[in-house]
C-alpha cells in the first residue's frame, strides 16, 4: 500500500459487507474492527455497517470537515479557481489555456461550494507528519518537485522510482499560482494544503517542501543536501507528450542539467489529473445529478452534527 497509514489492501471488498464476509475478514486477516467516519452510510435504506455493529466489531471516527469527493468533483464541474489558496490577478504568463472541459455557465444550479471548506489546523498537520524523520548522515537525498494534483497512481509510480534512486525522498509541492501558470484552466483541482497532505500521506515520501520554488537552484541543492533531482513533470500528463506545459514558463531544472544531477523519470501509468477531469466531463449529466443529491445529504449531515454539538454545549 502506498498510504503510510495502511498496512495491507484487500482488493474486491464489497461495499455492503455481510456477516459471512466479515467472519472471513476476521479469520483470514485477523482484523479486530471495521472503521468508518461518523457520517451515515445507507444503501437501499439499510446501514452498510449494520452487520459489523451487531457483532460489536464496529468503530467510528470523526469525519474531517471540508474534505470529500463530493467537493472535489464539484470543483471539476464548476471549473473555477475559488479553491486556490493564493489567487493572484496579475503577473500570469500568457498561455494557450485551451477550452474548458466544463463551463460554469452551463449549470442551471450550483452543485457544490467552489471555495474549499477544509480547515488545515496544526493538529491535522502534526497527525500527518508525525512519522517524518530527518535524513541520517550518509543517506542519499532525492528531490522531486511537482504539482501532485489529485494524487493518483502515476504519482505513486514516480515516487517509487525516486525511492530507487536514493535513500531519502523530499517532495516539493508548488503553490496553486505556479501550477496554474504552468497548466492553466482551473488547475490545480486541489489546493496547495490539500496536495501537501496527500503527498505526506504516501510512505514513499520522507519530507515535503511546502510552496516549493519553481527553479531548482544550487542553493536549494546545498541547503537540503540533495544528491539527485528528479524531473517528473510528465506525470502531470500521464507520462504522455501529447499535451504541452506552458512554453513560456522556464525549465525549472535548466541550470542544473549540465551537472548531470537531474534525472528524467518515465512511468508506465497513463493516469493523470486531465484524464480524471475528462472522465467527469464526459459524464457530466450523471455527475451533476449525483452531486446534487450528495451535496444535499452532506449539508444535512453537517447541520445536524453542528446542531447536536451546540445543544451539548448549551446543556453544560
Secondary structure as UniProt FT lines:
FT   TURN            4..5
FT   TURN            11..12
FT   HELIX           19..29
FT   STRAND          34..37
FT   STRAND          42..43
FT   TURN            44..45
FT   STRAND          46..47
FT   TURN            48..49
FT   HELIX           50..54
FT   TURN            55..56
FT   STRAND          58..61
FT   TURN            65..66
FT   HELIX           69..78
FT   TURN            82..83
FT   HELIX           104..106
FT   HELIX           122..129
FT   TURN            130..131
FT   TURN            137..138
FT   STRAND          141..146
FT   TURN            149..150
FT   HELIX           153..165
FT   STRAND          168..173
FT   HELIX           176..183
FT   TURN            185..186
FT   HELIX           192..200
FT   TURN            203..204
FT   STRAND          207..210
FT   HELIX           218..224
FT   STRAND          226..231
FT   HELIX           233..237
FT   TURN            238..239
FT   TURN            247..248
FT   TURN            252..253
FT   HELIX           254..257
FT   TURN            258..260
FT   STRAND          262..264
FT   HELIX           273..282
FT   HELIX           284..315
//
